[in-house]
Amino acid sequence: MEALTGHVAGRVQGVGFRWSTLHQADLLGVAGWVRNRIDGTVEVFAQGDSAALDAFRSFLAEGPRHADVIAVRLRDVDPDPTITSFSVR
């Protein structure tokens, strides 16, 4: 299992980004969470197998239909064994 965390910037709040991220994570079998930050970015933590996280990274780079992603800053971190599903915070 691998894990990543980071921020997505652009027009990513008020466009269904968090809920689309939840849906995509569920489809891919990725666990973790997503939340809005006061600075207008979206923060994410995700963990799963390598292929699932690659697909998840691709989704974050594009976002849902009404989003306009301008930057994705992700870094690898240690997985958290206490997180077993994906949630919106």
C-alpha positions as CSV (number, residue, x, y, z in Angstrom):
1,M,0.0,0.0,0.0
2,E,1.1,3.5,-0.8
3,A,-0.1,6.9,0.3
4,L,0.0,10.5,-0.8
5,T,-1.1,13.9,0.5
6,G,-1.2,17.4,-0.9
7,H,-3.2,20.3,-2.3
8,V,-5.2,21.0,-5.4
9,A,-5.4,24.7,-6.5
10,G,-7.6,26.5,-8.9
11,R,-11.4,26.8,-9.1
12,V,-11.8,23.7,-6.9
13,Q,-14.3,24.9,-4.3
14,G,-18.0,25.3,-4.9
15,V,-17.9,23.0,-8.0
16,G,-18.4,19.6,-6.5
17,F,-14.7,18.7,-6.3
18,R,-14.9,17.0,-2.9
19,W,-17.9,14.9,-3.7
20,S,-16.4,13.9,-7.1
21,T,-13.2,13.0,-5.4
22,L,-15.1,10.8,-3.0
23,H,-16.9,9.1,-5.9
24,Q,-13.7,8.5,-7.8
25,A,-11.9,7.2,-4.6
26,D,-14.8,4.7,-4.1
27,L,-14.6,3.5,-7.7
28,L,-10.8,3.0,-7.4
29,G,-10.8,1.4,-4.0
30,V,-8.8,4.3,-2.5
31,A,-9.1,5.2,1.2
32,G,-8.5,8.6,2.7
33,W,-10.2,12.0,2.9
34,V,-10.6,15.3,1.2
35,R,-11.4,18.8,2.6
36,N,-11.6,22.4,1.6
37,R,-9.0,24.8,3.0
38,I,-9.5,28.4,4.0
39,D,-7.0,29.5,1.3
40,G,-9.3,28.2,-1.5
41,T,-7.4,24.9,-2.2
42,V,-8.6,21.4,-1.6
43,E,-6.4,19.1,0.6
44,V,-6.4,15.4,0.1
45,F,-4.9,12.3,1.7
46,A,-5.2,9.0,-0.2
47,Q,-3.9,5.5,0.1
48,G,-4.2,2.4,-1.9
49,D,-2.3,0.3,-4.4
50,S,0.0,1.9,-6.9
51,A,-2.3,1.6,-9.9
52,A,-5.3,3.0,-8.0
53,L,-3.2,6.0,-6.8
54,D,-1.9,6.6,-10.3
55,A,-5.5,6.8,-11.6
56,F,-6.5,9.0,-8.6
57,R,-3.6,11.4,-9.3
58,S,-4.9,11.7,-12.9
59,F,-8.4,12.5,-11.6
60,L,-7.0,15.2,-9.3
61,A,-5.2,16.8,-12.1
62,E,-8.4,17.2,-14.1
63,G,-11.1,17.4,-11.4
64,P,-14.9,17.3,-12.1
65,R,-16.5,19.0,-15.1
66,H,-16.9,22.5,-13.5
67,A,-13.5,22.6,-11.8
68,D,-10.5,24.4,-13.2
69,V,-7.4,22.8,-11.7
70,I,-4.3,24.9,-12.1
71,A,-1.9,23.1,-9.8
72,V,-1.6,19.8,-8.0
73,R,1.1,19.5,-5.3
74,L,1.3,15.9,-4.0
75,R,3.9,14.1,-2.0
76,D,4.3,10.5,-0.9
77,V,3.7,9.8,2.8
78,D,3.4,6.7,5.0
79,P,0.0,5.0,4.8
80,D,-2.3,5.3,7.8
81,P,-3.7,1.8,8.8
82,T,-6.5,3.3,10.7
83,I,-8.1,4.8,7.6
84,T,-10.2,2.2,5.7
85,S,-12.6,4.2,3.7
86,F,-12.8,7.6,1.9
87,S,-14.6,10.6,3.5
88,V,-15.3,14.3,2.9
89,R,-14.2,16.4,5.9
